[in-house]
Structures are given as C-alpha cells and as structure tokens.
Amino acid sequence: YVGESSGDNLNRAQMLEKKPHWITRLSDINGDGKFDHATKFVDGITLPQGSLFYRGSLYAVCPPSVWKFTDTDGDGKADQRQEILTGFGFSGNACDTHGPFLSPTGRLY
C-alpha cells in the first residue's frame, strides 16, 4: 500500500475541502516478486502519512484522523471506511501526526 499525493500544495482548509489524495494497492499477479498491477485502494482523503495492514484492514493516518479501510468484496478497493479517531491538528505541510505502527504487545500506536 502506497500513500500518494495529488501534488497540490494545499493548506489545512483546502485539503479538508478537496481531499485530493489516495492510497494505491500494489499487487504481484505473476509471482515474480515485483508489482505488476496497481489499484486505487481508497481516494478522497487528506494526505496519507503512514499506514499498516493489520487483520484484514488497512489502518492509515490521514490528518486529522486515523482511518480503518477494508475491502470486503475482494476487488482490491476499500468499500468500508471507518474513522477511528479524529481531532489531530495539522497544517497541510506534513508536520503533524504519522503512523500507525504495531507494538510488540499487538496494540496499534
């Protein structure tokens, strides 16, 4: 999973209005160890600044929130999105919250 930017230099208000960024899912279809297929897993988000695939879902920090994205029908695209936590401050310049990561105890941080 790769967080991608539209390339626009937006401030907080503009990013919340436009939500121009996305996360791409890369797949190795032929098993040669290199990706040969890309699918836009989720779009319409603020700048993704870290993600972790865990227990069948992708957890991603897209300020001001932490999201859980799940593909329930196997088409490679998230059809469920759940905002888990919100309220983190951000300015639009990537100087804010990042993550998530899995601790040795199995908790997400």
Helices and strands as residue ranges (DSSP letters): E 2-4, H 12-18, E 21-27, E 37-45, E 51-54, E 57-62, E 65-70, E 80-86
